[in-house]
Amino acid sequence: MTLEERAQRAVELKNSGKYNCAQAVTAALSDQTELTEEQLNQISAGFCAGMGNMEATCGALIGAGMIAGLKTEGKGTLALTRQIQEEFGKKCGAIRCKDLKAITDGKPLCPCQECVRTAVLIYGEIMGI
């Protein structure tokens, strides 16, 4: 599966209404880990809407960080997640759910579908998949 196909799958999962942003990203990148998609869905279930309150980090970004941690077995993960976070902020305009959902010109700064797409693409670029 290409990186673009993974990103599109994340969008489709989010649009299904059955996956939150973190779950959509972890599911789309599940083959990067030894865990099943169902296990990843359970682990990432509480990381939506900025960890349930829209004040914190975007769930899509958290999902990408989770997969990076599993892929690297925790070695060097902080530096990688910082890179992912910085690129995400540049492309989406913010990293906090509250800021991403802020309505300007009648639309959010970055809709959830674009957040999950961007998180998957950035993960892939940084991790070389």
Backbone as JSON Lines, residues from 0, in Angstrom:
{"i":0,"aa":"M","n":[0.85,-1.18,0.0],"ca":[0.0,0.0,0.0],"c":[0.9,1.24,0.0]}
{"i":1,"aa":"T","n":[0.6,2.17,-0.88],"ca":[1.4,3.39,-0.94],"c":[1.06,4.3,0.24]}
{"i":2,"aa":"L","n":[1.9,5.27,0.46],"ca":[1.66,6.22,1.53],"c":[0.37,7.0,1.29]}
{"i":3,"aa":"E","n":[0.13,7.4,0.06],"ca":[-1.1,8.12,-0.27],"c":[-2.32,7.23,-0.03]}
{"i":4,"aa":"E","n":[-2.23,5.95,-0.36],"ca":[-3.34,5.02,-0.11],"c":[-3.59,4.88,1.39]}
{"i":5,"aa":"R","n":[-2.53,4.85,2.18],"ca":[-2.68,4.79,3.64],"c":[-3.4,6.04,4.14]}
{"i":6,"aa":"A","n":[-2.97,7.2,3.63],"ca":[-3.58,8.46,4.04],"c":[-5.06,8.48,3.67]}
{"i":7,"aa":"Q","n":[-5.39,8.0,2.48],"ca":[-6.78,7.95,2.05],"c":[-7.58,6.97,2.91]}
{"i":8,"aa":"R","n":[-6.98,5.87,3.3],"ca":[-7.65,4.91,4.17],"c":[-7.96,5.56,5.52]}
{"i":9,"aa":"A","n":[-7.03,6.33,6.05],"ca":[-7.27,7.03,7.32],"c":[-8.47,7.97,7.2]}
{"i":10,"aa":"V","n":[-8.55,8.68,6.09],"ca":[-9.68,9.59,5.86],"c":[-10.99,8.79,5.8]}
{"i":11,"aa":"E","n":[-10.98,7.69,5.07],"ca":[-12.19,6.87,4.94],"c":[-12.63,6.3,6.29]}
{"i":12,"aa":"L","n":[-11.66,5.86,7.09],"ca":[-11.99,5.33,8.42],"c":[-12.59,6.43,9.29]}
{"i":13,"aa":"K","n":[-12.01,7.62,9.26],"ca":[-12.55,8.73,10.04],"c":[-13.95,9.08,9.56]}
{"i":14,"aa":"N","n":[-14.15,9.12,8.26],"ca":[-15.46,9.45,7.7],"c":[-16.52,8.4,8.0]}
{"i":15,"aa":"S","n":[-16.1,7.17,8.3],"ca":[-17.06,6.1,8.58],"c":[-17.86,6.34,9.85]}
{"i":16,"aa":"G","n":[-17.33,7.2,10.73],"ca":[-18.0,7.46,12.0],"c":[-17.7,6.41,13.06]}
{"i":17,"aa":"K","n":[-16.93,5.4,12.71],"ca":[-16.59,4.33,13.64],"c":[-15.19,4.49,14.25]}
{"i":18,"aa":"Y","n":[-14.42,5.44,13.74],"ca":[-13.05,5.66,14.19],"c":[-12.87,7.12,14.55]}
{"i":19,"aa":"N","n":[-12.2,7.37,15.67],"ca":[-11.83,8.75,15.97],"c":[-10.53,9.06,15.22]}
{"i":20,"aa":"C","n":[-10.01,10.25,15.37],"ca":[-8.82,10.66,14.61],"c":[-7.6,9.79,14.94]}
{"i":21,"aa":"A","n":[-7.38,9.54,16.22],"ca":[-6.23,8.71,16.61],"c":[-6.4,7.28,16.08]}
{"i":22,"aa":"Q","n":[-7.59,6.75,16.18],"ca":[-7.85,5.38,15.7],"c":[-7.67,5.28,14.19]}
{"i":23,"aa":"A","n":[-8.11,6.29,13.45],"ca":[-7.99,6.25,11.99],"c":[-6.51,6.22,11.58]}
{"i":24,"aa":"V","n":[-5.69,7.0,12.26],"ca":[-4.26,7.02,11.94],"c":[-3.59,5.71,12.34]}
{"i":25,"aa":"T","n":[-3.87,5.22,13.55],"ca":[-3.21,3.98,13.97],"c":[-3.66,2.8,13.11]}
{"i":26,"aa":"A","n":[-4.92,2.79,12.71],"ca":[-5.41,1.7,11.85],"c":[-4.74,1.74,10.48]}
{"i":27,"aa":"A","n":[-4.62,2.94,9.93],"ca":[-4.0,3.08,8.6],"c":[-2.52,2.71,8.62]}
{"i":28,"aa":"L","n":[-1.9,2.79,9.77],"ca":[-0.48,2.47,9.9],"c":[-0.23,1.19,10.71]}
{"i":29,"aa":"S","n":[-1.27,0.4,10.9],"ca":[-1.17,-0.76,11.78],"c":[-0.1,-1.76,11.35]}
{"i":30,"aa":"D","n":[0.19,-1.85,10.07],"ca":[1.2,-2.8,9.63],"c":[2.62,-2.38,10.03]}
{"i":31,"aa":"Q","n":[2.76,-1.2,10.59],"ca":[4.05,-0.72,11.08],"c":[4.35,-1.26,12.48]}
{"i":32,"aa":"T","n":[3.4,-2.0,13.04],"ca":[3.54,-2.51,14.4],"c":[3.29,-4.01,14.43]}
{"i":33,"aa":"E","n":[3.49,-4.59,15.59],"ca":[3.17,-6.01,15.78],"c":[1.8,-6.19,16.41]}
{"i":34,"aa":"L","n":[1.11,-5.09,16.68],"ca":[-0.22,-5.17,17.26],"c":[-1.27,-5.28,16.17]}
{"i":35,"aa":"T","n":[-2.41,-5.82,16.53],"ca":[-3.51,-5.91,15.58],"c":[-4.21,-4.55,15.48]}
{"i":36,"aa":"E","n":[-4.95,-4.38,14.43],"ca":[-5.72,-3.15,14.27],"c":[-6.7,-2.99,15.43]}
{"i":37,"aa":"E","n":[-7.31,-4.07,15.88],"ca":[-8.25,-4.01,17.0],"c":[-7.54,-3.56,18.29]}
{"i":38,"aa":"Q","n":[-6.35,-4.08,18.55],"ca":[-5.6,-3.65,19.72],"c":[-5.26,-2.16,19.64]}
{"i":39,"aa":"L","n":[-4.85,-1.72,18.47],"ca":[-4.54,-0.3,18.28],"c":[-5.78,0.57,18.46]}
{"i":40,"aa":"N","n":[-6.94,0.08,17.98],"ca":[-8.2,0.82,18.17],"c":[-8.51,0.98,19.65]}
{"i":41,"aa":"Q","n":[-8.27,-0.07,20.42],"ca":[-8.53,0.0,21.86],"c":[-7.57,0.95,22.55]}
{"i":42,"aa":"I","n":[-6.29,0.89,22.21],"ca":[-5.29,1.75,22.83],"c":[-5.54,3.22,22.52]}
{"i":43,"aa":"S","n":[-5.96,3.51,21.31],"ca":[-6.11,4.9,20.88],"c":[-7.52,5.45,21.08]}
{"i":44,"aa":"A","n":[-8.41,4.67,21.66],"ca":[-9.82,5.07,21.81],"c":[-10.0,6.37,22.59]}
{"i":45,"aa":"G","n":[-9.18,6.64,23.57],"ca":[-9.35,7.83,24.41],"c":[-8.64,9.07,23.91]}
{"i":46,"aa":"F","n":[-8.04,8.99,22.74],"ca":[-7.23,10.11,22.26],"c":[-7.89,10.86,21.11]}
{"i":47,"aa":"C","n":[-9.16,11.16,21.28],"ca":[-9.87,11.94,20.27],"c":[-10.23,13.29,20.88]}
{"i":48,"aa":"A","n":[-10.59,14.2,20.04],"ca":[-11.01,15.53,20.49],"c":[-10.0,16.14,21.45]}
{"i":49,"aa":"G","n":[-8.72,16.05,21.1],"ca":[-7.7,16.61,21.97],"c":[-7.71,15.94,23.32]}
{"i":50,"aa":"M","n":[-7.7,14.61,23.32],"ca":[-7.79,13.77,24.52],"c":[-9.1,14.01,25.27]}
{"i":51,"aa":"G","n":[-10.16,14.13,24.51],"ca":[-11.49,14.18,25.09],"c":[-12.0,15.54,25.48]}
{"i":52,"aa":"N","n":[-11.21,16.6,25.26],"ca":[-11.71,17.9,25.68],"c":[-11.42,19.04,24.71]}
{"i":53,"aa":"M","n":[-10.81,18.75,23.59],"ca":[-10.48,19.72,22.55],"c":[-9.45,20.76,22.97]}
{"i":54,"aa":"E","n":[-8.91,20.67,24.14],"ca":[-7.91,21.64,24.6],"c":[-6.49,21.16,24.33]}
{"i":55,"aa":"A","n":[-6.32,19.91,23.98],"ca":[-4.98,19.32,23.9],"c":[-4.6,18.93,22.48]}
{"i":56,"aa":"T","n":[-3.54,18.19,22.37],"ca":[-2.96,17.78,21.09],"c":[-3.96,16.99,20.25]}
{"i":57,"aa":"C","n":[-3.94,17.25,18.96],"ca":[-4.81,16.57,18.0],"c":[-4.62,15.06,18.08]}
{"i":58,"aa":"G","n":[-5.72,14.33,18.07],"ca":[-5.68,12.88,18.14],"c":[-4.93,12.24,16.98]}
{"i":59,"aa":"A","n":[-5.03,12.82,15.79],"ca":[-4.31,12.27,14.63],"c":[-2.8,12.32,14.88]}
{"i":60,"aa":"L","n":[-2.36,13.39,15.46],"ca":[-0.94,13.56,15.78],"c":[-0.52,12.58,16.87]}
{"i":61,"aa":"I","n":[-1.37,12.38,17.86],"ca":[-1.08,11.4,18.91],"c":[-0.99,10.0,18.32]}
{"i":62,"aa":"G","n":[-1.9,9.67,17.4],"ca":[-1.87,8.36,16.76],"c":[-0.56,8.12,16.02]}
{"i":63,"aa":"A","n":[-0.1,9.13,15.3],"ca":[1.19,8.99,14.58],"c":[2.33,8.8,15.56]}
{"i":64,"aa":"G","n":[2.29,9.51,16.69],"ca":[3.32,9.35,17.71],"c":[3.29,7.97,18.34]}
{"i":65,"aa":"M","n":[2.1,7.42,18.54],"ca":[1.97,6.07,19.09],"c":[2.63,5.05,18.16]}
{"i":66,"aa":"I","n":[2.33,5.17,16.88],"ca":[2.9,4.23,15.91],"c":[4.42,4.4,15.84]}
{"i":67,"aa":"A","n":[4.9,5.62,15.9],"ca":[6.35,5.86,15.89],"c":[7.0,5.18,17.09]}
{"i":68,"aa":"G","n":[6.37,5.27,18.25],"ca":[6.9,4.63,19.45],"c":[6.95,3.12,19.32]}
{"i":69,"aa":"L","n":[5.91,2.54,18.75],"ca":[5.9,1.09,18.56],"c":[6.93,0.67,17.51]}
{"i":70,"aa":"K","n":[7.03,1.44,16.44],"ca":[7.96,1.11,15.35],"c":[9.42,1.17,15.82]}
{"i":71,"aa":"T","n":[9.73,2.17,16.65],"ca":[11.12,2.36,17.11],"c":[11.41,1.64,18.42]}
{"i":72,"aa":"E","n":[10.39,0.97,18.96],"ca":[10.5,0.32,20.27],"c":[10.95,1.32,21.33]}
{"i":73,"aa":"G","n":[10.54,2.57,21.16],"ca":[10.83,3.61,22.12],"c":[12.21,4.24,22.02]}
{"i":74,"aa":"K","n":[13.0,3.79,21.09],"ca":[14.37,4.32,20.94],"c":[14.37,5.49,19.95]}
{"i":75,"aa":"G","n":[14.65,6.69,20.45],"ca":[14.68,7.87,19.61],"c":[13.31,8.4,19.25]}
{"i":76,"aa":"T","n":[12.29,7.89,19.91],"ca":[10.92,8.27,19.57],"c":[10.63,9.73,19.84]}
{"i":77,"aa":"L","n":[11.19,10.28,20.91],"ca":[10.92,11.67,21.24],"c":[11.34,12.6,20.1]}
{"i":78,"aa":"A","n":[12.52,12.39,19.55],"ca":[12.99,13.23,18.45],"c":[12.11,13.06,17.22]}
{"i":79,"aa":"L","n":[11.69,11.83,16.94],"ca":[10.83,11.58,15.78],"c":[9.46,12.21,15.95]}
{"i":80,"aa":"T","n":[8.88,12.07,17.14],"ca":[7.56,12.67,17.35],"c":[7.65,14.19,17.34]}
{"i":81,"aa":"R","n":[8.77,14.73,17.77],"ca":[8.94,16.18,17.69],"c":[8.96,16.61,16.22]}
{"i":82,"aa":"Q","n":[9.65,15.86,15.37],"ca":[9.67,16.17,13.94],"c":[8.27,16.08,13.35]}
{"i":83,"aa":"I","n":[7.57,15.01,13.69],"ca":[6.2,14.82,13.19],"c":[5.34,16.01,13.63]}
{"i":84,"aa":"Q","n":[5.45,16.38,14.89],"ca":[4.68,17.49,15.45],"c":[5.0,18.8,14.74]}
{"i":85,"aa":"E","n":[6.27,19.08,14.53],"ca":[6.65,20.33,13.88],"c":[6.13,20.42,12.45]}
{"i":86,"aa":"E","n":[6.25,19.33,11.7],"ca":[5.76,19.31,10.32],"c":[4.24,19.43,10.28]}
{"i":87,"aa":"F","n":[3.58,18.74,11.19],"ca":[2.12,18.8,11.28],"c":[1.69,20.24,11.54]}
{"i":88,"aa":"G","n":[2.34,20.9,12.48],"ca":[2.02,22.29,12.8],"c":[2.2,23.21,11.61]}
{"i":89,"aa":"K","n":[3.25,22.99,10.85],"ca":[3.51,23.81,9.66],"c":[2.41,23.61,8.61]}
{"i":90,"aa":"K","n":[2.04,22.35,8.39],"ca":[1.07,22.05,7.33],"c":[-0.37,22.34,7.73]}
{"i":91,"aa":"C","n":[-0.7,22.13,9.01],"ca":[-2.09,22.3,9.44],"c":[-2.34,23.63,10.13]}
{"i":92,"aa":"G","n":[-1.29,24.32,10.53],"ca":[-1.45,25.62,11.16],"c":[-1.52,25.61,12.67]}
{"i":93,"aa":"A","n":[-1.6,24.42,13.27],"ca":[-1.68,24.28,14.72],"c":[-1.51,22.8,15.05]}
{"i":94,"aa":"I","n":[-1.38,22.49,16.35],"ca":[-1.33,21.08,16.76],"c":[-2.39,20.76,17.81]}
{"i":95,"aa":"R","n":[-3.0,21.78,18.41],"ca":[-4.04,21.55,19.4],"c":[-5.4,21.44,18.71]}
{"i":96,"aa":"C","n":[-6.18,20.49,19.13],"ca":[-7.5,20.29,18.56],"c":[-8.32,21.57,18.6]}
{"i":97,"aa":"K","n":[-8.3,22.25,19.71],"ca":[-9.08,23.49,19.86],"c":[-8.72,24.49,18.77]}
{"i":98,"aa":"D","n":[-7.43,24.63,18.49],"ca":[-6.99,25.58,17.48],"c":[-7.31,25.09,16.07]}
{"i":99,"aa":"L","n":[-7.16,23.8,15.84],"ca":[-7.45,23.22,14.52],"c":[-8.93,23.34,14.17]}
{"i":100,"aa":"K","n":[-9.78,23.29,15.17],"ca":[-11.22,23.35,14.95],"c":[-11.77,24.77,15.02]}
{"i":101,"aa":"A","n":[-10.9,25.74,15.3],"ca":[-11.35,27.13,15.36],"c":[-11.89,27.55,14.0]}
{"i":102,"aa":"I","n":[-13.06,28.12,14.0],"ca":[-13.73,28.53,12.76],"c":[-13.22,29.89,12.31]}
{"i":103,"aa":"T","n":[-12.67,29.92,11.12],"ca":[-12.26,31.18,10.5],"c":[-12.78,31.15,9.06]}
{"i":104,"aa":"D","n":[-13.31,32.23,8.63],"ca":[-13.88,32.3,7.27],"c":[-14.92,31.21,7.03]}
{"i":105,"aa":"G","n":[-15.66,30.85,8.08],"ca":[-16.74,29.89,7.95],"c":[-16.34,28.44,7.94]}
{"i":106,"aa":"K","n":[-15.06,28.13,8.14],"ca":[-14.63,26.73,8.17],"c":[-13.5,26.56,9.18]}
{"i":107,"aa":"P","n":[-13.28,25.32,9.64],"ca":[-12.2,25.11,10.61],"c":[-10.83,25.32,9.96]}
{"i":108,"aa":"L","n":[-9.86,25.66,10.79],"ca":[-8.49,25.83,10.31],"c":[-8.04,24.57,9.56]}
{"i":109,"aa":"C","n":[-8.29,23.41,10.16],"ca":[-7.93,22.14,9.52],"c":[-8.95,21.09,9.94]}
{"i":110,"aa":"P","n":[-9.82,20.65,9.03],"ca":[-10.83,19.63,9.37],"c":[-10.18,18.31,9.76]}
{"i":111,"aa":"C","n":[-10.89,17.52,10.53],"ca":[-10.37,16.23,10.99],"c":[-9.85,15.36,9.84]}
{"i":112,"aa":"Q","n":[-10.58,15.32,8.74],"ca":[-10.15,14.49,7.61],"c":[-8.77,14.91,7.12]}
{"i":113,"aa":"E","n":[-8.51,16.21,7.09],"ca":[-7.2,16.69,6.65],"c":[-6.15,16.42,7.71]}
{"i":114,"aa":"C","n":[-6.54,16.46,8.98],"ca":[-5.59,16.15,10.06],"c":[-5.12,14.71,9.97]}
{"i":115,"aa":"V","n":[-6.04,13.75,9.77],"ca":[-5.62,12.35,9.71],"c":[-4.79,12.1,8.45]}
{"i":116,"aa":"R","n":[-5.18,12.69,7.35],"ca":[-4.4,12.55,6.11],"c":[-2.98,13.07,6.32]}
{"i":117,"aa":"T","n":[-2.87,14.25,6.86],"ca":[-1.57,14.89,7.06],"c":[-0.71,14.1,8.04]}
{"i":118,"aa":"A","n":[-1.3,13.63,9.13],"ca":[-0.54,12.87,10.12],"c":[0.06,11.6,9.5]}
{"i":119,"aa":"V","n":[-0.72,10.89,8.69],"ca":[-0.21,9.68,8.04],"c":[0.89,10.03,7.05]}
{"i":120,"aa":"L","n":[0.67,11.05,6.25],"ca":[1.68,11.44,5.26],"c":[2.99,11.86,5.92]}
{"i":121,"aa":"I","n":[2.91,12.65,6.97],"ca":[4.12,13.09,7.66],"c":[4.82,11.92,8.32]}
{"i":122,"aa":"Y","n":[4.06,11.05,8.97],"ca":[4.67,9.84,9.56],"c":[5.46,9.1,8.48]}
{"i":123,"aa":"G","n":[4.83,8.87,7.36],"ca":[5.47,8.12,6.28],"c":[6.72,8.79,5.76]}
{"i":124,"aa":"E","n":[6.67,10.1,5.61],"ca":[7.84,10.84,5.11],"c":[9.0,10.75,6.1]}
{"i":125,"aa":"I","n":[8.7,10.94,7.36],"ca":[9.75,10.95,8.39],"c":[10.29,9.54,8.65]}
{"i":126,"aa":"M","n":[9.4,8.56,8.63],"ca":[9.81,7.18,8.91],"c":[10.27,6.43,7.67]}
{"i":127,"aa":"G","n":[10.14,7.06,6.52],"ca":[10.64,6.46,5.29],"c":[9.85,5.28,4.77]}
{"i":128,"aa":"I","n":[8.52,5.37,4.87],"ca":[7.71,4.27,4.31],"c":[7.04,4.71,3.02]}
